[in-house]
Amino acid sequence: MPISFIIKDLFNSSSQSSVLSLQVVSSSPHHSSHRRAVALVGGLLRFARRALIVLDLDRHPLPYLFLPLTRWLFAWSEITVHDGCIWVAASFKADELRGIGHEAGAKEAQIQRHWPWFRISMVISSNPNHRPDAWAEENA
C-alpha cells in the first residue's frame, strides 16, 4: 500500500474534502493559541478515518533550563535560546493536551510522554472501538 502525503490548509473550508486514514500534526500546536489548537485538532479529527496523532513539546523545566545553560557548548545564537525558551514555555502538559483533544470532540485520547526527549503525543482513534496500535497489526 503506497503512502502519499497531502498538504492542505485546514482552516480553508474548500480544502476539507478528503478523508485520510491517518492524520498527523507534528510540533505545531504549541505555536497556536488554545482556541486555535482546539480548532486544529477538531478539524483534523473530522477527516481522519483511523486516527489522529498529535506530536508536540512536553512542558518541563529541564529543557527550559537546558537551552541557556548549554548555549556555549552548542554555539546556539541568542535568538535560538530566546525562541526555544518561549516555545518550551508555550508547550503542553499531558492534562492540557488531553483537554484540547476533548474540547475538539475526542471521546478518548491516549497520551504518552517521550523521555528524555521532552516530547508528548496524543493518539485519538476515529472509531472509539478501534485501538490505535491495531493499525500496525492490521497493516503488517
Backbone bond lengths (Angstrom), bond angles and torsions (degrees), N, CA, C in turn:
res aa  C-N    CA-C-N  psi(-1)  N-CA   C-N-CA  omega(-1)  CA-C   N-CA-C  phi
1 M - - - 1.448 - - 1.526 108.12 -
2 P 1.330 119.33 116.94 1.463 121.06 -179.32 1.525 111.30 -71.57
3 I 1.299 114.54 149.98 1.459 121.46 176.53 1.514 107.49 -102.38
4 S 1.318 116.28 132.89 1.458 119.98 175.97 1.525 108.77 -125.69
5 F 1.312 114.91 148.45 1.452 121.70 179.88 1.515 108.55 -112.23
6 I 1.318 115.55 134.83 1.457 121.56 -179.40 1.519 107.59 -124.56
7 I 1.303 116.34 130.02 1.459 121.07 178.25 1.521 107.49 -111.78
8 K 1.336 115.20 123.27 1.462 120.63 -178.74 1.517 109.93 -141.89
9 D 1.296 115.62 160.14 1.457 122.49 173.67 1.532 107.49 -88.38
10 L 1.308 116.04 105.20 1.458 121.49 -176.53 1.526 112.31 -59.58
11 F 1.333 116.55 -32.38 1.452 120.08 -174.80 1.529 112.78 -87.61
12 N 1.334 117.00 0.98 1.456 122.22 174.77 1.526 106.91 -99.03
13 S 1.307 117.55 111.61 1.466 121.03 -172.99 1.522 113.04 -61.02
14 S 1.323 118.88 -25.00 1.464 119.82 -179.61 1.521 111.94 -71.19
15 S 1.334 118.66 -15.72 1.465 120.73 -178.92 1.528 112.14 -98.10
16 Q 1.316 118.00 6.44 1.454 121.27 -175.93 1.528 112.28 -99.57
17 S 1.324 116.14 50.08 1.453 117.66 -174.64 1.522 113.92 -104.83
18 S 1.307 119.43 -16.51 1.462 119.30 -173.87 1.519 111.86 -107.19
19 V 1.319 114.61 148.29 1.457 121.68 174.26 1.521 106.51 -106.62
20 L 1.307 116.68 128.47 1.457 121.82 -177.26 1.519 109.95 -115.42
21 S 1.301 116.69 151.52 1.464 120.60 -179.24 1.510 111.64 -59.49
22 L 1.303 116.47 -45.68 1.457 121.05 -173.19 1.519 109.27 -137.33
23 Q 1.304 116.00 129.80 1.459 121.55 176.09 1.525 107.43 -109.44
24 V 1.325 117.13 135.75 1.464 121.50 179.33 1.523 108.36 -130.30
25 V 1.313 116.13 130.72 1.463 121.13 171.96 1.525 106.01 -123.91
26 S 1.323 115.72 125.34 1.454 120.06 -172.16 1.524 111.90 -126.64
27 S 1.310 114.89 127.02 1.471 123.60 171.86 1.522 114.46 54.67
28 S 1.318 117.12 34.71 1.457 118.05 175.75 1.521 115.28 -126.37
29 P 1.346 120.84 -24.86 1.468 117.68 -177.56 1.534 114.38 -57.42
30 H 1.340 118.68 -31.69 1.465 119.34 -179.11 1.530 112.51 -69.28
31 H 1.319 117.86 -10.11 1.466 121.78 175.63 1.527 111.49 -86.72
32 S 1.319 117.10 -2.76 1.468 122.17 -175.01 1.518 111.40 -112.05
33 S 1.309 114.79 160.16 1.455 119.76 170.70 1.529 108.03 -70.29
34 H 1.311 116.54 166.00 1.467 120.67 178.91 1.531 109.96 -57.70
35 R 1.316 116.75 -46.39 1.466 121.62 -179.09 1.534 111.51 -60.27
36 R 1.321 115.96 -42.36 1.475 120.47 -179.51 1.532 110.80 -69.54
37 A 1.339 117.62 -36.63 1.468 121.10 177.32 1.534 110.28 -64.26
38 V 1.321 117.38 -40.35 1.473 121.38 176.65 1.528 109.38 -62.93
39 A 1.337 117.67 -43.65 1.469 121.34 179.14 1.527 110.63 -63.89
40 L 1.314 117.56 -40.21 1.465 122.14 178.84 1.523 110.89 -61.87
41 V 1.324 116.43 -51.65 1.470 121.01 -179.30 1.529 110.17 -64.07
42 G 1.316 117.56 -44.24 1.460 120.62 179.90 1.517 112.57 -62.97
43 G 1.324 116.43 -41.71 1.456 120.69 179.00 1.512 112.32 -64.51
44 L 1.312 117.30 -44.10 1.459 120.56 179.10 1.521 111.78 -68.53
45 L 1.308 116.43 -38.46 1.461 120.61 -178.53 1.530 112.04 -61.58
46 R 1.325 116.86 -35.80 1.468 120.44 179.95 1.523 112.26 -61.71
47 F 1.328 117.38 -27.00 1.458 121.24 -174.61 1.523 113.12 -111.02
48 A 1.329 117.53 13.57 1.465 121.29 177.92 1.520 109.02 -97.41
49 R 1.323 116.58 117.07 1.466 120.21 -179.84 1.522 110.54 -71.17
50 R 1.317 117.56 -42.42 1.465 121.82 -176.89 1.526 112.96 -103.07
51 A 1.333 115.53 -56.31 1.464 118.30 -174.72 1.516 111.12 -161.66
52 L 1.306 114.06 160.22 1.458 123.00 171.54 1.522 106.78 -115.40
53 I 1.323 116.15 131.41 1.464 121.27 177.30 1.522 107.42 -116.54
54 V 1.320 116.59 124.72 1.453 122.91 177.68 1.526 107.28 -113.51
55 L 1.326 116.54 123.50 1.464 122.62 179.08 1.523 107.77 -118.60
56 D 1.331 116.69 131.50 1.460 118.68 -179.93 1.520 110.45 -156.74
57 L 1.327 114.88 -175.00 1.458 121.53 178.60 1.522 110.41 -77.49
58 D 1.329 115.88 147.81 1.461 122.65 176.27 1.534 106.86 -103.05
59 R 1.326 116.88 115.87 1.467 120.03 -177.53 1.524 110.36 -67.50
60 H 1.321 114.90 123.20 1.462 121.29 -177.48 1.523 107.61 -157.72
61 P 1.344 118.68 148.58 1.463 120.11 -179.08 1.541 114.36 -64.97
62 L 1.323 118.18 -29.44 1.471 119.12 -176.12 1.528 114.04 -61.61
63 P 1.327 120.53 -50.90 1.463 117.53 178.21 1.527 112.40 -65.84
64 Y 1.327 116.58 -30.05 1.462 120.32 177.88 1.535 109.84 -62.87
65 L 1.329 116.57 -41.64 1.466 121.46 179.05 1.530 112.14 -79.92
66 F 1.324 116.55 -30.96 1.459 122.24 -177.26 1.528 111.89 -59.58
67 L 1.309 116.76 -42.40 1.465 120.61 -176.12 1.534 112.23 -59.04
68 P 1.329 119.71 -57.14 1.466 118.11 -178.86 1.531 113.47 -69.22
69 L 1.333 116.94 -32.65 1.466 119.16 -177.92 1.526 113.21 -71.36
70 T 1.323 117.51 -24.42 1.470 120.20 -178.37 1.526 112.93 -109.57
71 R 1.310 116.61 12.29 1.471 120.03 -179.72 1.524 111.15 -56.32
72 W 1.320 116.64 -43.63 1.459 120.78 -179.26 1.532 111.56 -63.66
73 L 1.307 117.18 -35.99 1.456 122.12 -176.64 1.538 111.96 -71.50
74 F 1.316 116.48 -42.41 1.462 120.95 -176.50 1.529 113.22 -99.60
75 A 1.325 117.39 0.69 1.465 123.37 179.49 1.535 111.67 55.12
76 W 1.340 115.42 39.60 1.456 119.63 177.57 1.521 110.15 -72.52
77 S 1.307 115.78 144.39 1.463 119.82 178.64 1.526 110.10 -73.42
78 E 1.302 114.77 165.58 1.461 120.45 177.93 1.534 110.53 -61.67
79 I 1.322 116.63 -37.23 1.462 120.70 179.27 1.531 110.74 -65.49
80 T 1.328 117.50 -41.80 1.465 120.96 179.44 1.525 110.59 -60.01
81 V 1.315 116.53 -46.03 1.467 120.54 -179.53 1.525 110.23 -66.91
82 H 1.317 116.62 -45.63 1.466 121.09 -179.24 1.534 110.86 -60.23
83 D 1.337 116.80 -53.89 1.470 120.55 -178.68 1.524 111.63 -65.61
84 G 1.337 116.82 -39.46 1.459 120.01 178.97 1.519 112.01 -58.96
85 C 1.318 116.56 -44.16 1.472 120.18 179.15 1.534 111.27 -65.22
86 I 1.332 116.36 -37.46 1.473 119.65 177.57 1.522 110.25 -63.41
87 W 1.350 117.68 -44.82 1.462 120.48 -177.08 1.518 112.17 -71.27
88 V 1.333 116.92 -33.16 1.472 118.55 174.89 1.529 109.17 -65.12
89 A 1.322 116.77 -42.42 1.472 120.30 179.23 1.530 111.63 -65.86
90 A 1.328 117.44 -28.73 1.463 121.45 -178.88 1.528 112.95 -87.15
91 S 1.311 117.33 -4.59 1.464 120.58 -176.39 1.529 111.20 -77.85
92 F 1.326 116.46 -172.31 1.459 121.15 -168.08 1.523 113.88 -114.03
93 K 1.297 114.43 154.49 1.461 123.18 164.41 1.529 106.04 -97.34
94 A 1.328 116.27 163.02 1.465 121.04 -175.76 1.529 112.09 -56.07
95 D 1.326 117.60 -45.74 1.469 119.50 -177.36 1.526 111.82 -68.00
96 E 1.334 117.84 -30.69 1.461 120.76 177.83 1.532 111.01 -70.01
97 L 1.336 115.97 -42.67 1.460 119.50 178.80 1.530 110.64 -65.59
98 R 1.325 116.62 -40.52 1.471 120.63 176.48 1.535 109.94 -61.28
99 G 1.324 116.99 -41.06 1.464 121.44 178.18 1.523 111.98 -61.70
100 I 1.329 117.32 -39.65 1.463 120.93 176.67 1.526 109.42 -62.11
101 G 1.336 116.20 -43.83 1.464 120.12 177.93 1.518 112.20 -59.83
102 H 1.313 116.68 -44.93 1.468 120.32 -179.15 1.523 111.45 -67.28
103 E 1.336 116.76 -40.94 1.474 119.35 177.63 1.525 111.23 -64.19
104 A 1.340 115.95 -28.39 1.468 120.67 -179.82 1.526 112.44 -81.61
105 G 1.336 116.85 -4.51 1.453 119.83 175.98 1.513 115.92 110.44
106 A 1.325 117.79 4.23 1.466 120.21 179.34 1.522 109.94 -76.55
107 K 1.317 115.65 132.89 1.467 119.46 175.67 1.521 110.32 -78.90
108 E 1.318 116.15 -35.88 1.462 122.75 179.48 1.513 108.84 -136.02
109 A 1.311 115.80 146.13 1.460 120.73 174.99 1.524 107.96 -142.17
110 Q 1.310 115.81 126.53 1.464 120.49 175.87 1.520 107.61 -92.70
111 I 1.321 115.77 121.91 1.457 121.63 -178.62 1.525 108.48 -110.87
112 Q 1.334 115.37 137.07 1.461 119.85 176.66 1.521 108.67 -139.63
113 R 1.324 115.08 134.62 1.458 120.84 175.56 1.525 107.62 -95.69
114 H 1.321 116.19 139.58 1.462 121.77 -176.61 1.531 108.69 -115.65
115 W 1.323 113.79 101.79 1.460 121.26 -178.77 1.512 109.18 -103.83
116 P 1.274 121.66 150.81 1.475 128.67 3.23 1.525 113.23 -90.17
117 W 1.318 118.07 22.29 1.464 121.42 -175.00 1.523 112.76 -87.73
118 F 1.313 117.94 -5.56 1.462 122.63 178.78 1.529 112.03 54.17
119 R 1.315 112.97 50.28 1.458 121.70 174.60 1.527 107.64 -120.12
120 I 1.305 115.73 159.14 1.456 121.44 179.71 1.525 107.77 -137.27
121 S 1.318 116.14 145.04 1.462 119.13 178.01 1.522 109.64 -130.41
122 M 1.320 114.15 149.53 1.453 121.86 175.09 1.522 106.73 -130.04
123 V 1.329 116.04 127.15 1.458 121.41 176.00 1.522 107.34 -115.03
124 I 1.318 115.06 123.18 1.457 121.49 178.55 1.521 106.77 -116.90
125 S 1.302 115.69 116.91 1.459 120.58 177.67 1.520 109.00 -78.28
126 S 1.323 116.09 134.50 1.468 120.02 178.06 1.518 111.30 -68.66
127 N 1.322 115.87 -30.89 1.457 122.10 177.25 1.526 106.72 -109.02
128 P 1.333 120.00 114.95 1.456 121.41 -176.29 1.525 113.87 -57.72
129 N 1.335 118.05 -22.15 1.464 120.89 178.92 1.521 112.55 -88.60
130 H 1.333 116.64 -4.39 1.462 120.86 -177.17 1.528 109.34 -98.93
131 R 1.331 117.48 125.61 1.459 121.79 176.69 1.525 108.33 -78.79
132 P 1.348 119.57 128.08 1.460 120.91 179.62 1.531 112.84 -57.29
133 D 1.329 117.82 -34.06 1.467 119.61 -179.47 1.527 111.58 -74.06
134 A 1.327 118.09 -12.38 1.465 120.62 179.36 1.517 112.04 -72.18
135 W 1.324 117.26 -21.62 1.462 120.17 179.11 1.520 111.03 -57.35
136 A 1.338 116.70 -43.94 1.460 120.25 -179.98 1.526 110.65 -65.03
137 E 1.327 116.12 -39.12 1.467 119.58 179.21 1.534 110.75 -65.54
138 E 1.343 117.00 -41.14 1.456 121.38 -178.45 1.524 112.23 -68.83
139 N 1.326 116.67 -29.79 1.451 120.79 -174.90 1.515 113.43 -108.67
140 A 1.312 117.46 18.50 1.477 120.72 -179.67 1.514 110.36 -77.81
